Amino acid sequence: MALGMEKIPDSLGYLILNEDGAVLSSGGDLENAERLASTIMSLVQQAFKFPLSLESNSQDKIRRISVIWDDFMYVMTLSTNKIYICKRSHLQQDEPVIA
């Protein structure tokens, strides 16, 4: 049921939640992380309250949220009525990247 989540490069763990926030699958550092699942569900619900466009008829929706710490990050992706959360290692850069 993890759909290859354990194969993501630099992955430290994963959670898969349904639209109600129930844990469908978990592994690695996030195995049985019910409290984190609840916190992430609250974050996602809050994020959906903010429009992404000033146009009232815009169909833009949030699809991905990243929360970054010094040495790891959570990447949350919303797809097919599920929330996929991956905890990945993060190497902080000394110099900012300019594109």
Solvent accessible surface area in square Angstrom, and as a share of the most:
residue,aa,sasa,rsa
1,M,150,0.67
2,A,14,0.11
3,L,136,0.67
4,G,29,0.28
5,M,17,0.08
6,E,101,0.45
7,K,163,0.69
8,I,54,0.27
9,P,97,0.61
10,D,91,0.47
11,S,32,0.21
12,L,69,0.34
13,G,3,0.03
14,Y,24,0.09
15,L,0,0.00
16,I,2,0.01
17,L,0,0.00
18,N,41,0.21
19,E,111,0.50
20,D,121,0.62
21,G,16,0.16
22,A,52,0.40
23,V,39,0.22
24,L,62,0.31
25,S,19,0.12
26,S,19,0.13
27,G,8,0.07
28,G,58,0.55
29,D,87,0.45
30,L,7,0.03
31,E,96,0.43
32,N,109,0.56
33,A,22,0.17
34,E,108,0.49
35,R,212,0.77
36,L,40,0.20
37,A,1,0.01
38,S,69,0.44
39,T,82,0.48
40,I,6,0.03
41,M,24,0.11
42,S,58,0.38
43,L,69,0.34
44,V,5,0.03
45,Q,95,0.42
46,Q,90,0.40
47,A,18,0.14
48,F,101,0.42
49,K,139,0.59
50,F,140,0.58
51,P,111,0.70
52,L,97,0.48
53,S,30,0.19
54,L,187,0.93
55,E,117,0.53
56,S,124,0.80
57,N,112,0.57
58,S,38,0.25
59,Q,150,0.67
60,D,90,0.47
61,K,120,0.51
62,I,30,0.15
63,R,157,0.57
64,R,153,0.56
65,I,29,0.14
66,S,58,0.37
67,V,46,0.26
68,I,101,0.51
69,W,120,0.42
70,D,100,0.52
71,D,96,0.50
72,F,46,0.19
73,M,35,0.16
74,Y,26,0.10
75,V,26,0.15
76,M,1,0.01
77,T,33,0.19
78,L,28,0.14
79,S,50,0.32
80,T,105,0.61
81,N,114,0.58
82,K,58,0.24
83,I,9,0.04
84,Y,33,0.13
85,I,0,0.00
86,C,7,0.04
87,K,30,0.13
88,R,63,0.23
89,S,41,0.27
90,H,46,0.21
91,L,158,0.79
92,Q,122,0.54
93,Q,118,0.53
94,D,143,0.74
95,E,131,0.59
96,P,107,0.67
97,V,112,0.65
98,I,159,0.81
99,A,143,1.11
